[in-house]
Amino acid sequence: MVNTADNASNRQQMMWAVQQEELGGTDVLQMVEIPRPRPGISEILVRVHAASVNPTDWKHRATGRFLDDPPFVLGWDLSGVVEAVGLGVTLFKPGDEVFGMLPYPHGVGAHAEYVVGPARAFAHKPGSLDHVHAGAIPLAALTAWQSLVDTAGLSSGDRVLIHAAGGGVGHLAVQIAKARGAYVIGTASAQKHDFVRELGADEVVDYRQVDFAEAVERVDVVLDTIGGDYQLRSLRTLKPGGVLVSTVPVAAEGLREEAERLDVRAELILVEADHAGMQEVADLAETNQLRARIAGTFPLADAARAHEVGEEGRTAGKLVLVVREHD
């Protein structure tokens, strides 16, 4: 005889997630039912409503990059509702709406119905944002904030060059820089120029038609999200004492030596989970100074399609997985 009560209880201990058993193309992403995690000390369990898809997701899907061997569930940033809290948590209680970024890289797992993470990796979701727009922000906005503010010390009146200004990190970086009072120059393809100007950029350079290293000069800060020779070429746009911050953690050959010769700094950054940074981001969003452009939304089961769209490299803004539309 089937015990329906036991079956219901067992189902409550499970969840749907997008998992991969091996590295490879988008076909390795599979919807599977796995055990629901439980919050440990200083952790919260979040019922995920929306989770972002970022370039680091498809890079990890294909190569493993910084993660251990599969199986694993990808996804770092999300928005949702606190389901339960672990021992010692005082910042949140069940029912609170939160958004945040799991510790990078090993705190991965947001592409699922539920996720566990350190309480201080999250902040209260701004009431002005729905879950889709909130879930699009954390990883990209923290990358921009930690690059421009924490690392470069960007302040009012500074001139900043932001590469790929219409992309996921770039379009949020433009808004953060403007909120700091900076003069913003962005590189973007011609079809994204209007979008980048709407974000607040003072100048936009078509990198396909113009060598940005010849068109831009004497900036205080460069934010590079591309890497390779962009790092070296960007050094030439800086004034003495300026700083290049690259989100690609591999230095181009000769980068350090060339930076020293030009009397500038070159810094490589990986985003970190950051409660204080999330509070700053939340404040900007609450005051309407920071908004994510949603380039596309996909059901959780269509995560592979989201990866495919992202890998095409033409996205303006962010791609988001909608995990739960309604409570």
C-alpha positions as CSV (number, residue, x, y, z in Angstrom):
1,M,0.0,0.0,0.0
2,V,1.4,3.4,-1.0
3,N,1.7,5.9,1.9
4,T,0.8,9.2,0.3
5,A,1.8,11.2,3.3
6,D,5.3,9.7,3.1
7,N,5.4,10.4,-0.6
8,A,4.4,14.0,-0.1
9,S,7.0,14.4,2.7
10,N,9.7,12.9,0.4
11,R,8.7,15.3,-2.4
12,Q,9.1,18.3,-0.1
13,Q,12.7,17.3,0.5
14,M,13.4,17.4,-3.2
15,M,13.7,20.2,-5.8
16,W,14.2,20.7,-9.5
17,A,17.6,22.0,-10.7
18,V,19.6,22.3,-13.9
19,Q,22.5,20.0,-13.4
20,Q,25.3,18.7,-15.6
21,E,27.1,15.4,-15.2
22,E,29.9,16.3,-17.6
23,L,31.6,19.3,-19.3
24,G,30.6,20.2,-22.8
25,G,28.0,22.0,-24.9
26,T,24.5,23.1,-23.9
27,D,23.2,19.6,-24.3
28,V,24.9,18.6,-21.0
29,L,22.4,20.8,-19.0
30,Q,19.6,18.6,-17.7
31,M,16.6,19.2,-15.5
32,V,16.9,16.8,-12.6
33,E,15.3,16.2,-9.2
34,I,17.8,16.4,-6.4
35,P,17.7,16.8,-2.6
36,R,16.7,20.2,-1.3
37,P,19.6,21.8,0.6
38,R,19.3,22.7,4.3
39,P,20.8,25.9,5.8
40,G,23.7,25.4,8.1
41,I,25.2,27.8,10.6
42,S,25.0,31.5,9.4
43,E,23.2,30.3,6.2
44,I,19.8,30.9,4.7
45,L,17.7,28.7,2.5
46,V,16.2,30.8,-0.3
47,R,13.2,29.8,-2.5
48,V,14.6,31.1,-5.9
49,H,12.3,33.2,-8.0
50,A,14.8,34.4,-10.6
51,A,18.4,33.7,-11.3
52,S,20.8,35.4,-13.7
53,V,22.9,33.7,-16.5
54,N,26.3,35.2,-16.9
55,P,29.3,34.4,-19.2
56,T,31.0,32.7,-16.3
57,D,28.2,30.1,-16.4
58,W,28.8,29.0,-19.9
59,K,32.5,29.1,-19.4
60,H,32.2,26.8,-16.4
61,R,29.7,24.6,-18.3
62,A,32.2,24.0,-21.0
63,T,35.6,23.9,-19.2
64,G,34.9,23.5,-15.4
65,R,37.2,26.6,-15.0
66,F,37.4,27.1,-11.2
67,L,35.0,24.3,-10.1
68,D,35.6,20.7,-9.2
69,D,34.6,18.0,-11.6
70,P,30.8,17.6,-12.3
71,P,28.1,17.0,-11.3
72,F,27.3,20.5,-10.4
73,V,24.5,23.1,-10.6
74,L,25.5,26.4,-12.1
75,G,24.3,29.9,-11.2
76,W,25.6,32.5,-8.7
77,D,23.2,35.4,-8.5
78,L,19.5,35.2,-7.7
79,S,16.5,36.9,-6.1
80,G,13.9,35.0,-4.0
81,V,12.3,34.6,-0.7
82,V,13.9,33.3,2.5
83,E,12.4,29.8,3.3
84,A,14.5,29.1,6.5
85,V,17.4,30.4,8.4
86,G,20.3,28.6,10.1
87,L,21.7,29.0,13.5
88,G,22.9,32.5,14.3
89,V,21.3,34.4,11.5
90,T,19.8,37.7,12.5
91,L,19.7,39.7,9.3
92,F,16.8,37.8,7.8
93,K,13.7,35.8,8.7
94,P,11.5,33.4,6.7
95,G,9.3,35.4,4.2
96,D,11.9,38.1,3.6
97,E,12.6,39.0,-0.1
98,V,16.3,38.9,-0.7
99,F,18.8,39.1,-3.6
100,G,22.5,38.4,-3.7
101,M,25.4,36.5,-5.1
102,L,26.6,33.2,-3.8
103,P,30.4,33.0,-2.9
104,Y,32.3,32.8,-6.2
105,P,33.3,30.3,-7.4
106,H,32.5,27.4,-5.1
107,G,29.1,28.7,-3.7
108,V,27.5,27.9,-7.1
109,G,24.0,26.5,-7.4
110,A,21.4,29.2,-8.1
111,H,19.9,27.5,-11.1
112,A,17.5,25.5,-9.0
113,E,14.2,25.9,-7.1
114,Y,16.1,26.4,-3.8
115,V,19.6,27.4,-2.8
116,V,21.6,27.8,0.4
117,G,24.1,30.5,1.0
118,P,25.8,32.6,3.7
119,A,23.3,35.2,5.1
120,R,25.8,38.0,4.5
121,A,26.0,37.2,0.8
122,F,22.5,38.7,0.5
123,A,20.6,42.0,1.0
124,H,16.9,42.8,1.3
125,K,15.5,43.1,-2.2
126,P,14.5,46.7,-3.1
127,G,10.8,47.1,-3.2
128,S,11.1,49.0,-6.4
129,L,12.4,45.9,-8.2
130,D,10.6,42.7,-9.2
131,H,12.4,39.4,-8.8
132,V,13.5,39.3,-12.5
133,H,15.2,42.7,-12.4
134,A,16.7,42.0,-8.9
135,G,18.0,38.6,-9.9
136,A,19.8,40.2,-12.9
137,I,21.8,42.5,-10.8
138,P,24.1,41.0,-8.1
139,L,27.1,39.4,-9.9
140,A,27.4,42.0,-12.6
141,A,26.8,45.0,-10.3
142,L,29.2,43.7,-7.6
143,T,31.8,43.1,-10.3
144,A,31.4,46.7,-11.5
145,W,31.2,48.1,-7.9
146,Q,34.3,46.2,-6.7
147,S,36.2,47.2,-9.8
148,L,35.3,50.9,-10.0
149,V,34.8,51.8,-6.3
150,D,36.7,49.3,-4.2
151,T,39.7,48.8,-6.5
152,A,40.0,52.0,-8.6
153,G,38.6,54.4,-6.0
154,L,36.4,56.2,-8.7
155,S,35.2,59.6,-7.5
156,S,33.3,62.6,-8.7
157,G,35.0,64.2,-11.7
158,D,37.0,61.2,-12.7
159,R,37.1,60.1,-16.4
160,V,36.4,56.4,-16.9
161,L,36.5,54.2,-20.0
162,I,34.2,51.2,-19.8
163,H,34.6,48.5,-22.4
164,A,31.6,46.5,-23.6
165,A,29.4,49.2,-22.1
166,G,26.2,47.6,-23.4
167,G,27.0,44.2,-21.9
168,G,26.0,42.6,-18.6
169,V,28.7,44.2,-16.4
170,G,29.2,47.2,-18.6
171,H,25.7,48.6,-18.6
172,L,25.6,48.5,-14.8
173,A,29.1,49.9,-14.6
174,V,28.0,52.9,-16.6
175,Q,25.2,53.6,-14.2
176,I,27.4,53.1,-11.1
177,A,30.1,55.4,-12.5
178,K,27.5,58.1,-13.3
179,A,26.1,57.8,-9.8
180,R,29.6,58.4,-8.5
181,G,29.8,61.6,-10.6
182,A,32.2,60.4,-13.2
183,Y,32.6,61.3,-16.9
184,V,31.9,58.1,-18.7
185,I,33.2,56.9,-22.1
186,G,31.9,53.6,-23.3
187,T,32.9,51.3,-26.1
188,A,30.1,49.5,-27.9
189,S,29.0,48.4,-31.3
190,A,27.0,50.9,-33.3
191,Q,23.6,49.3,-32.6
192,K,24.1,49.7,-28.9
193,H,25.1,53.3,-28.9
194,D,21.6,54.7,-28.2
195,F,21.2,52.3,-25.3
196,V,24.6,53.2,-23.8
197,R,23.8,56.9,-24.0
198,E,20.4,56.3,-22.4
199,L,22.3,54.8,-19.5
200,G,24.1,58.1,-19.0
201,A,27.4,57.7,-21.0
202,D,28.9,61.0,-22.1
203,E,30.7,59.5,-25.1
204,V,30.4,56.2,-27.0
205,V,33.1,54.8,-29.2
206,D,32.4,52.3,-31.9
207,Y,35.2,49.8,-31.4
208,R,34.6,48.3,-34.8
209,Q,35.2,51.5,-36.6
210,V,37.7,53.3,-34.4
211,D,40.8,52.2,-32.4
212,F,39.7,53.2,-28.9
213,A,43.3,53.5,-27.9
214,E,43.7,56.4,-30.4
215,A,40.3,58.0,-29.7
216,V,40.4,58.0,-25.9
217,E,43.1,59.7,-23.8
218,R,43.9,60.8,-20.2
219,V,41.3,58.8,-18.4
220,D,41.6,58.0,-14.7
221,V,40.1,54.5,-14.8
222,V,39.5,51.8,-17.4
223,L,37.2,48.9,-16.7
224,D,38.1,46.0,-19.1
225,T,35.7,43.0,-19.4
226,I,37.3,41.6,-22.5
227,G,41.0,40.8,-21.7
228,G,43.8,40.0,-24.1
229,D,45.2,42.9,-26.1
230,Y,42.4,45.1,-24.7
231,Q,44.4,45.2,-21.5
232,L,47.6,46.4,-23.1
233,R,45.9,48.9,-25.4
234,S,43.8,50.3,-22.6
235,L,47.0,51.3,-20.7
236,R,47.7,53.9,-23.4
237,T,44.4,55.7,-22.6
238,L,45.3,56.3,-18.9
239,K,46.9,59.4,-17.5
240,P,49.9,58.8,-15.2
241,G,48.7,57.4,-11.9
242,G,45.5,56.0,-13.5
243,V,44.3,52.4,-13.1
244,L,43.2,49.6,-15.4
245,V,40.9,47.0,-13.7
246,S,40.3,43.9,-15.7
247,T,37.6,41.3,-14.9
248,V,39.6,38.8,-16.9
249,P,42.0,37.3,-14.4
250,V,44.7,36.5,-16.9
251,A,47.3,39.2,-17.6
252,A,48.2,39.9,-21.2
253,E,51.9,39.2,-21.8
254,G,54.0,42.2,-20.6
255,L,51.0,43.9,-18.9
256,R,52.8,44.5,-15.6
257,E,55.9,45.8,-17.2
258,E,54.1,48.2,-19.6
259,A,52.0,49.5,-16.7
260,E,55.1,50.3,-14.7
261,R,56.7,52.0,-17.7
262,L,53.6,54.2,-18.2
263,D,53.3,54.9,-14.4
264,V,49.8,53.4,-14.2
265,R,48.3,50.5,-12.2
266,A,47.0,47.2,-13.7
267,E,44.7,45.2,-11.5
268,L,42.9,41.9,-12.2
269,I,39.8,41.2,-10.2
270,L,37.4,38.3,-9.5
271,V,34.1,39.2,-8.0
272,E,33.5,38.3,-4.3
273,A,30.3,37.8,-2.3
274,D,29.9,41.0,-0.4
275,H,27.2,42.1,2.0
276,A,28.4,45.7,2.1
277,G,28.6,45.9,-1.7
278,M,25.1,44.4,-2.0
279,Q,23.8,47.1,0.4
280,E,25.4,49.8,-1.8
281,V,23.9,48.2,-4.9
282,A,20.5,47.9,-3.2
283,D,20.6,51.6,-2.3
284,L,21.3,52.6,-5.9
285,A,18.5,50.5,-7.1
286,E,16.1,51.8,-4.5
287,T,16.8,55.4,-5.6
288,N,16.4,54.5,-9.3
289,Q,20.1,55.1,-10.1
290,L,20.6,51.4,-11.1
291,R,18.5,49.3,-13.3
292,A,19.2,46.1,-15.2
293,R,18.2,45.9,-18.8
294,I,16.6,42.5,-19.3
295,A,17.6,41.1,-22.7
296,G,15.6,37.9,-22.3
297,T,13.9,35.6,-19.8
298,F,13.7,31.9,-19.9
299,P,12.0,29.2,-17.8
300,L,14.4,27.2,-15.7
301,A,13.9,24.2,-18.0
302,D,15.2,26.3,-20.9
303,A,18.6,27.1,-19.3
304,A,20.4,25.6,-22.3
305,R,18.7,28.0,-24.6
306,A,19.7,30.9,-22.4
307,H,23.3,29.7,-22.6
308,E,23.0,29.5,-26.4
309,V,21.8,33.1,-26.6
310,G,24.5,34.3,-24.3
311,E,27.2,32.6,-26.2
312,E,26.2,34.4,-29.4
313,G,27.7,37.5,-27.8
314,R,25.2,40.1,-29.0
315,T,23.2,40.5,-25.8
316,A,22.5,44.0,-24.6
317,G,21.9,43.7,-20.8
318,K,21.2,40.5,-18.9
319,L,19.6,37.1,-19.4
320,V,17.5,35.7,-16.6
321,L,16.0,32.3,-15.7
322,V,12.5,32.6,-14.2
323,V,12.3,29.9,-11.6
324,R,9.0,30.8,-9.9
325,E,6.5,33.3,-11.3
326,H,4.1,33.2,-8.4
327,D,4.1,32.1,-4.8
